[in-house]
Amino acid sequence: MKQLFLVGFILAFATSYSQQSYYLTADRVFDGENLHEGWAVIVEGDKIVAAGPKSSVKEPAKSIKINFPNSTLTPGLIEGHSHLFLYPYNITDWDTQVLKETDAYRTARATVHAKNTLLAGFTTARDLGTEGAGYSDVGLKRAINEGVIPGPRLLVAGRAIVSTGSYGPKNYDHDQQIMLGAEAADGNDLIRVVRDQIGKGADFIKVYADYRWGLHGEDQPSFTLDELKLINEVTRSSGRVLVCHAKSKEAIKRAVLAGAETIEHGDFIDLEIGKLMKEHNVTFIPTLAAVDMISQYRGWKKGVSPEPANVTNKKKSFKEALASGVAIGMGGDVGVFPHGNNVLEMELMVEYGMKPFDVLKAATSVNARAFHLENQVGFIKAGLKADLVIVTGDPSKNISDLRAVKFVMKDGVVYRNEK
Ligand SMILES: [Zn+2]
């Protein structure tokens, strides 16, 4: 009896889901590339079926009308670099999270992080590694896709790959076998590890092309160019892509030449490296917020005490990347700072010299193209997923207006609708 009731409920839900239409209007519609006034957007089921000037878009009968005063309608935002299995290091340091917290505990937290991300208007997120929580991200993604919990659509890395000796947690007694925040592999063993990660559900392969393991703790390449090429070859043949954590110029260069599609962090990008990335169609994911927030956790009083060298350097490299013309996507390394505060990265992009309009593009169309999702999300146009966000104000002029979220829809399902 109970089972029958459940089946009936699911059928009723599926029916209303497939037939429901929405007629959305806003003062401004940002379609992923351009800003329009006087537009309307029609959603049927999980898809956008029409978007354009009100005169050309016919309002369907029995649709639910959505409109807010002084509003901007945008595609669902795309977080390009999250760690849903981490939370701010000023609450619990990274070593403790990785070594002492169980995967179950971390997954419980991740479900809340996923919800906060979605409600902040980020309907898609690329997650760059569980940092010691195995393939819990693959399970989290499944629970979201099945509607068990609310969260953004996910692209997940799984464990990620590091070279032996480079990654943390570090400086424990060497008599102990310490679990690392990612999977170590080298040389020909990389072939097996890449395939194993793919088999366990990785949507892409994330590799640390360098790490702070230099003689003086500086960022130094961890893999040879040949190793990176091998990883890329094995990854590509599965129809997936390689993305690289890389800060030093040498590691970025190797990652780009090996075929990586995105460079994460890129702290030492300059004009020359930016141009090389551009030539190879590589997208830069800056993670400005991670550097800013970690500096603050270490005691920097922003706006009061002098700016730390790593923040000054990050600003300089971001400006050079801008000048080089390399595609710049949006990804903040959120997890280092609270999930749901993803817009912080976008505010820093503006603070460091990018126009708000371009920052909006970075978190929508640029990220969508960089992650091969442009036929699904990142734009408002007929045929794409109904991932839509409405905010008060005009984020194309004031990026912080993205914090004034009124409405969030993912796959045609409304998750937030503030009266
Ligand atoms: Zn990261």
Boltz pocket constraint, residues with backbone or C-beta under 6 A from the ligand:
constraints:
  - pocket:
      binder: B
      contacts: [[A, 81], [A, 82], [A, 83], [A, 128], [A, 333]]
      max_distance: 6.0
